[in-house]
Amino acid sequence: MFSKIYFKLSFFILLLIVIVQCTFMHFSVKSELQKLIEFKNIENSKYLENRIYTESFILNEIKEYKDRALIKLIMMNIFVIVCFIFIYHFFVGKYLNALIKMNHHLSPLETKNLIKNIPNDEIGDLVRSRIQMLDLVEENESNNKKLIRILIHDLNNSLALILGSVQFLQKHIEKLDREKILKKLSKIELGANTQKELIDTVRQIEAIESHKQIIKKENILFESLFNDAFTIFEEKLKKKDLSIKLISKEGFYIEVDKSLFLNNVLNNLISNSIKFSAHGNKITIETIQEENKKIIIFKDQGIGMSKELLNKIFDTQAKTSRDGTDGEKGTGFGMPLVKQTLNSFGAEVKVSSKTIEESQNDHGTEFRLIFT
């Protein structure tokens, strides 16, 4: 298979060769004619006539010279074309053909099988970058499919809750008292809020990953962020009789986008600790100032996480949602959003955990946010 670029290169190379050859042939024939005329003049001066170098002889010699030159030029053109085809195929053509097939099939694996040895030049760089790009496309496509399956499952559950409650009210509303009606309405509200939370969280993750989210970092006193979060969760903390304590030296600042950090990170981590803590447990948040690092440690006395769950807690494509100690529902996307948001600040998160089964007296989860 010859590409369009092959025919373009062939045309211009042959055109250049023909121009050079025509120029060379013109001056070569002119030189040969000049030489024959000189022989004619020498012969004429010696014998007072031309016995060999007559006009017909010279014209015939020029004609034969042109024919020989033309045959040589044709042979040279054939040789150049053969060499060009060979060089083009082994150094350019086969890689371009592979890239074209990649465009048609979007399969980096197929290209890797076609090209055993990728050259270390510009063409090789192009092939490698294309394979990497398609690897990323395939990975994103696979991740998106997994994410869609999880979303469909979770949205379907909350939708079933809403529809079930609506259908029950439609059939029995005249027989129900106010308390039972409000109970069903609260289930409908829970299902609707769950759907909204799922959609908002996924939208936020996508915005951060695609760099659509505008991040405005500023130095903010962590204590003020904690106070804002405490106000939000004060009622939930009282409901489960949980205490939350901040251990922080004065003047502990972090460089973040206030809204993103508060909503995506701080609120998610506190909500997660509340969800998996038993009544009467303690939650502590400690800040540590090191020479080149600022660390925030979230620690609870909750039920903890298994090693299997720890390995996929930040994976948006993994099913990680589970009920809290009071049956609280979750989306499973809170922790991936924490990681994505911290990454956008240039920070990282580490997590460790012990389950109740592993340690009856020292169980719970610890998150470390590390700012460098």
C-alpha angles and dihedrals in degrees: 000000000000118000128220090254089058092058092045092051091045092051095049094043092050091045090053091047092049092050091050092045094048090050091047092046092049093054092040093053090045090052092048091048091050090051092051091048090053090052089048092053092047092050092046093051092049101044099020087236141053112256098164109009097060122153092257090050092050092048091049092048091050090049092050090046090053091049092050091046091049092052090050091049092049091050090047091051091051090050092049092048092050091048091047092051091049095047094042094050098047098039105030117358102064091049093048090048090052091050090050090052089049089054090052099043103023089219118139090177091060090050092050088055092048095048112048097171118033111202122239096239140083092290090051091049089052092050093047094048090049092051091049091049092051091045087056092046091051092046092049091046091051092046092048091052091052091046091050091051091052092046092049090050095049095041090048091053094052091042090053089053091052095045093045092052093046093049091048091051092048091056102038109021093111091056097044126093122228095263094056092045091052089049091055091045090052089055090052089050091049092052092047093048091049091054092047091048091050093050094044093048095048090047090051093049091049092048092052094045093049092043091239090126111090108224118204108186122197137162107267130180106246093214090063090052090050092051091052091050093046090055090054095049101033094106094046091050091052092047091059094033091240126158123212122196131190117210106190139138118236116271099029104156130177128194107235145124100269098215095044095046094046097046102031103033116017097037093044094051095046091045090050092051092049092047095055100035123099122231112287096020124137130237120198131191116194130183123208125193114205129174096265101008142060115204130192116193122200112192130175138173094231132136092279131216133275120241090252092056092044090057093058104028093110095042112109090199096054124089103240105146116118136164121271127235091275094040094268113169126227139187099225090230099092097089096045087052090051091054095044092050094047090048089055087057092049090251131121137215129218126188135196129176146178123203125221088249091057096046126009094191103034109038131134142085133284126199120192118198110197121197117188 
